[in-house]
Amino acid sequence: MKKIKVILLSLIIPVTVIIVWSIATARGVAPEAILPSIKSVLNAFRENLASGQLAQDLGISLSRVVKGYFAAVLLGVTLGTVMGMSNNVNHILSLTLNAIRQIPMMAWIPLIILWFGIDELSKIVVIILGAFFPIMVNTFSGIRGTPPGYIEVARLYKLSRWNTFRKVYLPSAIPQIFVGLKLGLGISWMAVVAAELIASTEGIGFRISDARSMMKPDIVIMGMVVIGMVGIVMDKLLTFVSKKSTPWIGNKG
């Protein structure tokens, strides 16, 4: 019963938007060139799905996300762990990394294009840059949040650095690490779309940009809806993995 209530509550805003959208287009409040009808968007979805264009665009964008995201996970978790466990490394890197973190993603894109062109590498670099910081910061926070008593016990038992990380730091930090992984995944998806909007010849972001230039708002909205739905699916999958990996936390939602 509680789950049904949660589902119904979560549907209030989407259903309201659909109703208002339907009424607005039916009464001609906005021209079709600005706000296409739901039927037009559904037709665009069916056409792109039947032609294989949508699957191709999504496949290209998702492959970029996978490459960039896993590179960001490797770098972010590793560096966050090292900084969390070593005060010296933290002092050396924290100022520089915090300064870089303040620069908006969109400010990096022109420079990345100059350095790496508009090929695959530039998209992957944008994803890595976007996802790295939330993963690194949350990993660092989780490692630093390890209770001092646990660390003292590890020292008493003379555990090696690796065993201290594996048996003490990691179990304590993993819930916070998953927070960073979820944030990083969401940013990865947004970053690849942003990169494709600016400089690309394929992918879901490029398809939206191309439809905008061709004055096809139905395809633009279709692309936006698909992006949102894929993002939700990815978030739910990682939430599922997080719950299975940390059953002692009692995650909700």
Salt bridges, closest charged atoms under 4 A:
ASP57 OD2 - ARG207 NE 2.77
GLU120 OE2 - ARG64 NH2 2.61
GLU152 OE2 - ARG155 NH1 3.01
GLU196 OE2 - ARG64 NH1 2.56
GLU202 OE2 - ARG64 NH2 3.82
ASP235 OD1 - LYS182 NZ 3.93
